[in-house]
């Protein structure tokens, strides 16, 4: 389910974060469903457990998951397909804007496009 690209410029914890968001938006992970334990996922991905922990903490801060002491991390119950699609759309926007910046596109050009759409 989870995949990371070790050659990507995107930090591994962000890739884990984005994987969870993607899986929620696709309906693979359902509200209140338990996520893999940090150590198990770290072993599966061959990364440091602190990296997975950092991703889970960011997901929790954003209200996408919640933790229960002694039981693990779970998908937030209020998330639904629409929320998942919104998260996926925001992720795509972030990636596109980062790519535009790397290509030298000015911020005001991006903002003009956003203003035009809205």
N, C-alpha and C positions, 0 to 999 in steps of 0.2 A: 504493500500500500504506500509506504513512504519511500521517496527516492530523493537522493541528493546528488548534486554534480560537484565533485571536488575541484573541477577546473573552472567553475563559475566564479565571477567576481563577487557575487552575492554571498555574504557570510552564511555559514552553515546553519546558525541558529535561525536566521531569517528564512532559509529554505525549509527548515522544519516547521516554522510558524506558517509559512505559505502552504505547505503540504496539508496541515490541519485545516486551514481555511478552505483549500480546494476540496478536500474530502467531505467537509461539511456542506459546501455548496453543491456538490454532486449527489448528496444524500447518502454517501457511504457511511459517514458518521452521523448518527442521529442524536437529538437532544437527550441528555442524561446518560448517553453511552460512555463507558469508561475508555479512556485512552490507554495505550500501552504504558507500563511503568517506565520511568526515566531510564533506569539501568538496562531494561530489556530493549528499549528502542535504541539506546546508545550502542549496545552490542550489535543489534541488527544492522545499524548504519555504519558501524565501525568508527564512531566518534566518541569524544569525551562526554561522560554523563553531565558535566557542567554545561555543555553546549545545549543539550536537550533541556536541561533544567532552566536555562536562560530563556529558551523559546517558550516553554510552558509558563514561566512567570510573565512574559510579555503577553501571551494569550489570555492569561488570567487578568492582568491589568486592563486589557481591552474588553473584558466581559465575554470572551468567546468560550472560555472554559472556567471551571471552578474546581477547587481542591477540597477534599475531605481528609482530615488528618487520619492516617492509618489505613485509608482505603484507596487513595489515588486521585487522579484527575479525571474530570468528566466534562462532556460537552454541555454548555449552559442550556438550561431547559427552555429559555425564552427564544432561542434561535430556531428559526424555521427555514423553509426553502427560500423565502424572499430575503431574509436576513443573510443567508448564505450567498445568494446571488449578489447582494449588495457588497458583501465582503470581497467576493471574487472580482466584481467590477472595480472596486477601489484598488485592489491589488494590481489589476491590469493597468489602471491609470498610473499608478506609482511606477510600474515598470516602464511604461511608455514615456513618461516624463523624464525618468532617469536616462533612458536611451536618447531622448531628444537632447538633453543636457550634454551627454557625452559626445553627441554629434555637432555640438556648437550652436544649437538652436537657442535663441535668446528667450528669457523668461516672458518678456512682453509678447512675443509671438505665440507662445503657448497660451497665455492668458487671453489673447484675442480669440483664439479658437474656442476656449471655454466660454467666454462671453457670448460668442456667436451662437453656440449651442443652447445656452440658457436663455 
